Amino acid sequence: MKTIIVSIALMAAPSAYAQGTACADMAKFQMSGGSVSITKAGKITDALPARCRVDGIIDQRNGAGGKTYGIGFALALPDSWNGRFLFQGGGGLNGSVQNPVGAGAAGEASALARGFAVVSTDTGHKGSGGFDASFMADQQASLDFYYVAVGRVTLLAKDMIARYYGRPADHSYFVGCSTGGREAMLMSQRYPTYYDGIVSGDPAIRTGYSNLALAYMNAAFNQIAPKDPFSDGDRKLVIDSIVKSCDEKDGLKDGLIFNTKACDFNPAALTCRSAKTESCLSAQQTTSLARAFAGPKDSHGNQVYPGFPFDAGIADPAGIAGILISGARSPVNPATASPEFDVDKAAAGLIANSNANAGDTTWTNLTTFSGHGGKLIFYHGLSDPWFSPLDTVGYYEKMSRDNGGIDKVKDWSRLFLVPGMGHCSGGAVTVDSFDMLTAIVNWVEKAQAPDSIVAKGRTQPVRARPLCAYPLHAQYAGQGDPQDAKSFVCRE
């Protein structure tokens, strides 16, 4: 097994390109096929590389309810450009233009720090709190959020880059997590020729169904106690038992469960034989755990949405809290649901409401994307409390079947699962610091396919592990420093 240790030095010394247009003159930029209003164009000098930043709005208009809409964007054009372009994916329901830096899944150095031109967008509306859905009242704003905006901003950014530097970008990349991960998948599915390399993390593939699953899980736990079905002691018992059952199956007891397919934790083993104590759970608790993590099924036994894996980070309180933390199980839905939750009715409602699935990214015919040499990397935290990593695995497996099988698809797409990691990052013992950006660049530009990618722990910086391309997992070789990624092999 060959472990590719990615190095930011590969892109840390960009070459300066002759500038075609002065930064201030970018305020006069006009686009074809639509209108653009440049609200700001000026030089920025700070801790990041010196750059021209251009802010603007595409097709500003008055929409439903008299509200003003338009696709806001910000483009960073570094003085020392490396010839590459990166689209920084969004998050939640978007609604604000984030600083175009490109730090996601980039390890120790952001895309901008390496010399990439970087763009970001609000996807067509203004919102507050990250999950403001009021824009859905406007048809065009909804379409912009679901798929239109990322396509339009891509073309605009490419035109601006060509104008500013006097030449087009050599290669284009898209990196995003959560909603940004959905947008990344969107680019491979709806805009297959726009990007050379795409990185999709913890993607919100089917938010209607994932929210249904979380409501189902809430209902299962609410049968115990609506406010909090598990005490801190109960949660610790569950995690300790999962680790005891599954941790060493990858050859090392370290709190990280890499061999997740072999994890055979059974909540029933924790059922009290008599009165409830700190060393066991009630029958109602263990039954609800098994039911909730198995995922929702309809009355015919058909799986509506995948279950969630029993992983070591499912009760982690930090950041976006783990799925066993009360109230943490959904970014949109309330943390309560009727114990009589009807899966059939909920699923039927999703099917009947086509709007609910307008943003789904389940298309698997990627022949045009792969045919032009596109490369696609997925990653997903195994303790993600919002979107099941098993849904991403399911998509990857179906995509592989529909495109000639995994042996063929691995020539252009790989999936990496991260033990202990929550939604996009976080976890007390996880290894959530990894450089997917260098991996995708090396794959696109040097034909170096990533068999594995070294990940480090933010909370434990001395810890390093290889993330192995699915379906392989990192297995301790039995000798060598257990904190060194080189002491592990990728094994099926």
Secondary structure, DSSP 4 states (H G I P E B T S, - for coil): ---B---GGGGSSPPPPPPSS-TGGGGG---TTS-EEEEEEEEE-SSSPPEEEEEEEEEEEE-GGG-EEEEEEEEEEESS--SEEEEE---TT--S-------TTBTTS-HHHHT-EEEEE-TT---STT---GGGGSHHHHHIIIIIHHHHHHHHHHHHHHHHHSS--SEEEEEEETHHHHHHHHHHHH-TTS-SEEEEES--S-HHHHHHHHHHHHHHHHTT-SS-SS-HHHHHHHHHHHHHHHGGGGT--SS----GGG----GGGGB-SSS--TTSB-HHHHHHHHHHHH--B-TTS-BSS------TTTT--SSS--TTSTT-S-SSS-S---TT--HHHHHHHHHH-GGGGTT-------HHHHHTT-EEEEEEETT-SSS-HHHHHHHHHHHHHHTT-HHHHTTTEEEEEETT--SSS--SS---EEBHHHHHHHHHHH----SEEEEE-SSSTT-EEEEEBTT-EEEE-SSS-TTSGGGEEEE-
